[in-house]
Amino acid sequence: MPTQIPDDAVGRDIVDADGNQVGIVTAVKHGTAYVDADPGITDKIRTRLGWEDTSEEDYPLQEEAIDTITDDEIRLSGDL
């Protein structure tokens, strides 16, 4: 079953299987989360305010990489 990325996922942390933050969701477009793998403080503030924006440095998050989605984070699978 496909993993549904909610539209309000912008600003959530992306964490690896060990719980280490590896990025932040900067936008959700057509059910795909876009991730900034090296967010600075400006990026974090902008996404927390809901100012969606993707850049060339943002990467689409592949569904098969996702283990779980909570209200605070998207946890990546340890199988990668």
N, C-alpha and C positions, 0 to 999 in steps of 0.2 A: 504494500500500500504506500503511495507517495506521501512524503512528509509535507505538510502544509505550513508554509511560513506565513504567520499572520502579518497583516499590514502594519501593526503597531510594534513590530520587532525592531524598528529603528532605535538605535541607542543601546541595544542589548550587547552584552559581552559575548564574544566567541571564546570558548575555553576548550582545551584539549582534554583527553580522557583522564589526565591527572589533575585537572582543575586549574591549570595555568592559563591566564588570559593570553590569547594569541591574536586578538583583533576585536573590532567592534562593527556592528551592522550600521552601515551608512544610508542604505536605501533598500526598499523592497519594491521590485517591479515585476508585475505579472507572476507573483508567487515565488520569485527568486530573490534571495537576500544577497546584497552586495556588501563585501567586507573590506574594511581598511585594516591591513595586517600590521600597520605601524602607526596607530592613531596618536596624534599629539593632543595637547590640552584643547586647542581650538577645535579640532575635529570632534572631540568628546562633548564639548559644550554645544556645538552646532547640532549634533545628532540628538542630544538630550532635549534640546529645544524643538526637535521635530523638523529641522531644516534639512530635508533630504537633499543629497547631492552626491553624485558619483563622479569619480575622476578616473584617469588612466591607471591610477595606483589601486583602485578598488577592484576586487575580484568576485565573480559570481560564486556563491557557495553551492556546490553540487549536493543534491539530495542524498546520495549514497554516503556522503561524509558525515551526515547528522545522526547522532545517537538519540538525543532528547532535546526538547524545547521546553523551557520553563518561562515564568514571567520575567526572570532576570537575565537569563543566559541561554545560549545555544551551545550544547555540548557536542563535541565531535566524537566520532566513533574511534575506538582504539584499534580498529582493524585496518587503518590506513597505512 
